[in-house]
Amino acid sequence: MTRYALNQGTGPLQGVRVVELAGIGPGPHAAMLLADLGADVIRVERPGGAASPGSRETDLLTRGRPSVAMNLKDPAAVTTVLDLVASADVFIEGMRPGAAERLGLGPDECLERNPRLVYGRMTGWGQDGPLARTAGHDLNYIGLSGALHGLGQEPGRPQFPSNLLGDFGGGSVYLVVGILAALLEARTSGTGQVVDAAIVDGTAHLNAMFASMLAGGNAREERAVNLLDGGVPFYDVYETADGRHMAVGPLEPQFYAALLDGLGLAEVVPDRYDVAQHDQLRSLLAARFKERTQAEWTAAFEGTDACCTPILPLTEAAEHPHLAARETYVDRDGILQPAPAPRFSRTRATLTTGPSVPGGGSVEALEAWGIDDVSALVESGAVVQA
């Protein structure tokens, strides 16, 4: 049977076929990223849908691909997934180690059906090690990996950045990097492999620069004492007259000079390299920023090299002239959302479909991927069409 792609994306991954075994957090984000870049992704999930942080109608992590609902306790459903795998380039799962194997969808079964397959596994702790089979969330992974300890400007307590650092920074992004690397290698060798993407590993890898600074004696394992964690007054956040904030980061001398010129403090500030005078410098900067509103300071530093910019919530960020010009955020079907990233000069990535309804694309997607007698699978209950 001729097979067609449902995803009409124009990105550089057009033609790459991905089977996603639905999970939460970083797994769906990785699948979204691949779909954004043009891959033809089919999302397999249990009837009723996988866990979601809110309404599925606005769950952007499910955008760009159809949802197929299957009862994976039914052998016919498992066989159908393996039939999908047979023509796929990539398989993604984010279960605890051993769970996919118990379903009959582990690496051995999938690679037997398709030796060229890249089998991507997304977990917090990894596929092995003492904690591999225990529960955890972003906060646990970044805490144990050494990244959370130094975060925040409160010396006595770490501050965590929602679940951006672990789930997505150290998790889904590294899963996608691994998948793309393995895909490239498979096209040379003709043989697929398993990608073990663990949030603890990826987050530790993100921490390479701090490890370098620590090894070189240029950092300490304390909060708010280092160059990039608020330890210096010229790389910090300052409150404005209206209770909002500016991000101030002019590390280089010429950028710092531009900041002082814009603030009108060039003649009165102490030497910024004298640590003993940092408290005085910070007080001067704080008092000056409190004299004007965020909008006024934004206008004052617009177009300069002072590295002084407003801290904006998402909805306002989308309206900023720079992000608006680049269409960094777009309104699609009434939902404000980030556009595909990064950008490509020739194979431009475009948004295709919005968030998927659980099982909403079961019949159409399976038929497009060449599965025979889909109606019989629906009648038996192995597949559910919403």
FENPEJO-V978798 format. One record per backbone hydrogen bond with DSSP energy under -1.0 kcal/mol. NH is the residue of the N-H (numbers start at 1). CO is the residue of the C=O. E is the energy in kcal/mol with one decimal. If there is no record, write none. Layout:
nh:NH co:CO e:E
nh:NH co:CO e:E
This chain:
nh:4 co:368 e:-1.9
nh:13 co:37 e:-3.0
nh:14 co:11 e:-1.6
nh:16 co:13 e:-2.6
nh:18 co:40 e:-2.6
nh:19 co:90 e:-2.6
nh:20 co:42 e:-2.8
nh:21 co:92 e:-3.2
nh:22 co:44 e:-3.1
nh:27 co:24 e:-1.1
nh:29 co:25 e:-1.9
nh:30 co:26 e:-2.3
nh:31 co:27 e:-2.2
nh:32 co:28 e:-2.8
nh:33 co:29 e:-2.4
nh:34 co:30 e:-2.3
nh:35 co:31 e:-2.5
nh:36 co:32 e:-3.1
nh:37 co:33 e:-1.5
nh:38 co:35 e:-2.0
nh:39 co:34 e:-2.4
nh:40 co:16 e:-3.0
nh:42 co:18 e:-2.5
nh:43 co:66 e:-2.4
nh:44 co:20 e:-3.4
nh:45 co:68 e:-2.6
nh:49 co:46 e:-2.6
nh:58 co:55 e:-1.3
nh:60 co:58 e:-1.4
nh:62 co:59 e:-2.0
nh:63 co:60 e:-1.8
nh:64 co:353 e:-1.7
nh:68 co:43 e:-3.6
nh:70 co:45 e:-2.6
nh:71 co:382 e:-2.1
nh:72 co:70 e:-1.1
nh:74 co:71 e:-2.2
nh:77 co:74 e:-1.1
nh:78 co:74 e:-1.7
nh:79 co:75 e:-2.5
nh:80 co:76 e:-1.8
nh:81 co:77 e:-2.2
nh:82 co:78 e:-2.2
nh:83 co:79 e:-1.8
nh:84 co:80 e:-2.1
nh:85 co:81 e:-2.6
nh:86 co:82 e:-1.6
nh:87 co:84 e:-1.3
nh:88 co:85 e:-1.4
nh:89 co:17 e:-2.7
nh:90 co:17 e:-1.9
nh:91 co:118 e:-2.5
nh:92 co:19 e:-2.6
nh:93 co:120 e:-2.2
nh:99 co:96 e:-2.3
nh:102 co:98 e:-1.8
nh:103 co:99 e:-1.2
nh:104 co:101 e:-1.1
nh:105 co:100 e:-2.9
nh:110 co:106 e:-2.4
nh:111 co:107 e:-3.1
nh:112 co:108 e:-1.6
nh:113 co:109 e:-1.5
nh:114 co:110 e:-1.9
nh:117 co:114 e:-2.1
nh:118 co:89 e:-2.2
nh:119 co:193 e:-2.6
nh:120 co:91 e:-3.6
nh:121 co:195 e:-3.1
nh:122 co:93 e:-2.5
nh:123 co:197 e:-2.2
nh:132 co:129 e:-1.7
nh:134 co:131 e:-2.2
nh:140 co:137 e:-1.2
nh:141 co:137 e:-2.1
nh:142 co:138 e:-2.7
nh:143 co:139 e:-1.4
nh:144 co:140 e:-2.3
nh:145 co:141 e:-1.7
nh:148 co:142 e:-2.3
nh:151 co:148 e:-1.9
nh:157 co:154 e:-1.6
nh:159 co:151 e:-1.7
nh:162 co:160 e:-1.5
nh:164 co:161 e:-2.0
nh:169 co:164 e:-2.6
nh:170 co:165 e:-2.2
nh:172 co:167 e:-2.3
nh:173 co:168 e:-2.0
nh:175 co:171 e:-2.1
nh:176 co:172 e:-2.5
nh:177 co:173 e:-2.3
nh:178 co:174 e:-2.5
nh:179 co:175 e:-2.7
nh:180 co:176 e:-2.7
nh:181 co:177 e:-2.2
nh:182 co:178 e:-2.6
nh:183 co:179 e:-2.6
nh:184 co:180 e:-2.1
nh:185 co:181 e:-2.1
nh:186 co:182 e:-2.5
nh:187 co:183 e:-1.7
nh:189 co:185 e:-3.0
nh:190 co:186 e:-2.6
nh:192 co:115 e:-3.8
nh:195 co:119 e:-3.0
nh:197 co:121 e:-2.6
nh:197 co:195 e:-1.0
nh:199 co:123 e:-1.9
nh:200 co:124 e:-2.2
nh:202 co:198 e:-2.4
nh:203 co:199 e:-2.7
nh:204 co:200 e:-1.8
nh:205 co:201 e:-2.1
nh:206 co:202 e:-2.0
nh:208 co:205 e:-1.4
nh:211 co:207 e:-2.1
nh:212 co:208 e:-2.1
nh:213 co:209 e:-2.4
nh:214 co:210 e:-2.8
nh:215 co:211 e:-2.3
nh:216 co:212 e:-1.8
nh:217 co:214 e:-1.2
nh:218 co:213 e:-2.9
nh:222 co:220 e:-2.1
nh:231 co:226 e:-1.5
nh:235 co:232 e:-1.4
nh:236 co:248 e:-1.8
nh:238 co:246 e:-2.2
nh:240 co:244 e:-3.0
nh:241 co:292 e:-3.4
nh:243 co:240 e:-1.9
nh:246 co:238 e:-2.5
nh:247 co:309 e:-3.4
nh:248 co:236 e:-2.7
nh:249 co:307 e:-2.5
nh:251 co:249 e:-1.7
nh:256 co:252 e:-2.4
nh:257 co:253 e:-2.3
nh:258 co:254 e:-1.4
nh:259 co:255 e:-1.9
nh:260 co:256 e:-2.5
nh:261 co:257 e:-2.2
nh:262 co:258 e:-2.2
nh:263 co:259 e:-2.1
nh:264 co:260 e:-1.3
nh:265 co:260 e:-2.3
nh:268 co:265 e:-1.7
nh:269 co:265 e:-1.5
nh:274 co:271 e:-1.5
nh:277 co:274 e:-2.0
nh:278 co:275 e:-1.7
nh:281 co:277 e:-2.3
nh:282 co:278 e:-2.9
nh:283 co:279 e:-2.1
nh:284 co:280 e:-2.1
nh:285 co:281 e:-2.4
nh:286 co:282 e:-2.7
nh:287 co:283 e:-2.4
nh:288 co:284 e:-2.0
nh:289 co:285 e:-2.4
nh:290 co:286 e:-1.5
nh:291 co:288 e:-1.6
nh:292 co:289 e:-1.1
nh:297 co:293 e:-2.3
nh:298 co:294 e:-2.7
nh:299 co:295 e:-2.2
nh:300 co:296 e:-2.1
nh:301 co:297 e:-1.9
nh:304 co:301 e:-2.1
nh:309 co:247 e:-2.0
nh:311 co:245 e:-2.1
nh:317 co:313 e:-2.7
nh:318 co:314 e:-2.1
nh:320 co:317 e:-1.2
nh:324 co:320 e:-3.1
nh:325 co:321 e:-2.1
nh:326 co:322 e:-1.8
nh:328 co:323 e:-2.4
nh:330 co:337 e:-3.1
nh:332 co:335 e:-2.3
nh:335 co:332 e:-1.7
nh:337 co:330 e:-2.7
nh:339 co:328 e:-2.8
nh:360 co:357 e:-3.0
nh:361 co:67 e:-2.1
nh:362 co:359 e:-1.2
nh:365 co:361 e:-2.8
nh:366 co:362 e:-2.1
nh:367 co:363 e:-2.4
nh:368 co:364 e:-2.2
nh:369 co:365 e:-1.7
nh:370 co:367 e:-1.4
nh:371 co:366 e:-2.7
nh:377 co:373 e:-1.2
nh:378 co:374 e:-2.1
nh:379 co:375 e:-2.4
nh:380 co:376 e:-1.9
nh:382 co:377 e:-1.1
nh:383 co:377 e:-1.8
nh:384 co:69 e:-2.7
nh:386 co:359 e:-2.1
